[in-house]
Amino acid sequence: MIFWAIGATILAIALFIAFIRYRNQIRKNCRQLEVMNRHASNQRLTSEVPYKEVNELVLLINELCNRYQEEGIIMERNENALKEAVANLSHDIRTPLTSLDGYVQLLVMSDSAEEKEHYLQIIKNRIESLKELLEELFTYTKMQDQNYELSTVPMDGRQCICETVLSFYEDFEKRGLSPEVNFCEENLMIKGNEVALRRVVQNLVKNALEHGKNRLGMTLEKSEGNLRFTCFNDKKPEEIIDVDKIFTRFYKGDKARTSTSTGLGLAIAKGLVDRMNGTIRADVENEIFRVDVRIPLYDPNRPEPVAEKKPSEKKSSEKRSKEKLKNISKDH
């Protein structure tokens, strides 16, 4: 009987000590949480008791604190990025509007028909620039909608790219550039969207024309089961390009924002390429900035309808494309 009494006494003392340690641990953790909450501290909870349940609780609370802190950092970063984007966008919209206002006043005050015609042409160009900016904003907004789906059909990617590049012939002439063009001769069938692919190529070529100095080129080939289109240009010596951010919205290597681009072209290109199950990447090597686009080739064995041009139209169009591409390389 006495042994039972001694055993019960020892058990009671052990339980009392455990209770005191539990209580002290909880008090300590409460003080730690209060400090963390009041001062936004990086401090985390600690445990000094050898109890599994308490240690697991402390570990889970610390994990929640870490996650909360990481989310707060991301939110702050996104908020700062949004503020910068709004400021940049306001600048890009305000600039052509201010210019328009100035030329409208000059137009009203001028008595010379020649001067009026000159001012009208400038105003028209500024309006086109503003329309292009708003169109890019609209397209980029669509790209941010996760539910936005791009309808794709089997198409000749080579033909679409050739025609798009040829549409820049006058732009190359104005810049006095002789682009290095190296396109394969075979058709490259992909499952894509013609409007989207044109927009991708247009944005890449415009970017090269905007930022290139003396050298600009494009290659098109079949590579490892993909259509591979590459656009490159020499960059300005003072221009610093962060290839990790090049496809983010409103990114400009020109920090002074003296260029007329919106900083959305490459972001839009990436969104469209992604929706055609392709990849797009950029790199800088030996002062050459290069953007590489790859879109999987379409498997003709799959029973899907192919929307092609009539044979006569396609043959004639391909012939014209080949002749003009050769002229672009030789004219200068």
C-alpha angles and dihedrals in degrees: 000000000000090000090056089052092049091047092049090049092051091047091049091050091048092049091047091051090047090050091050091049091047090050094047090048092051091048091050093049091048090055090048092051090049091054092046092050096045099045102026086238128182088225117123134203119272131200127211099176124092094228118123096211094053093047091050091050092050091048093051093048090050090051090052090049091051092049092047091050093048091049090049091053091049092048091050091048092049092047091052090047090051092050090050091046092051091048092049092045091050089052093049093050097040094052098063091039092054090047091050091052092052095050093045089057091048089049092053094048096045121098095186117098090207092053092047090053090050093050092046090055091050091048090050091052091049091051090050089050091051092047090051091050093051091046091054090049090052093048092047090051090055090050090058092059106096090203093056109113126193114219110231132192134174108278142158103263093187093057092048093049093046093052092047094050090048090056087068094059093110091046090055089049093052092050091046090234127148103203119216102238122185111168126166119241099226125089114256110209115200136164100245148119116268095210091047094047091050090051091051093051092044092053093048094048092045090051091051092048091047097049104023120103112191106337132060132160148160135206130193124189147142109260128175095330093317140103102239120199120179127187120188141173139173111258127226112263093237094048115102114200122197103202090193090063101031093103096046121106119277092001114157128176085205100078091186088060092224092144122089096232121109097224089239101094098090093039089055091046091054093049092052094044091050090053090054089054091250135126132235127192138167135210141171121221129164091352090305118124112208133185117196122198123189125184122179115253117246117251106231091201091072112096097241126131114255116212102214135162120254111279093247093048093046094049092048093046093049091050092052091047093053092049094048093046089055090049093053090057095044105037094084 
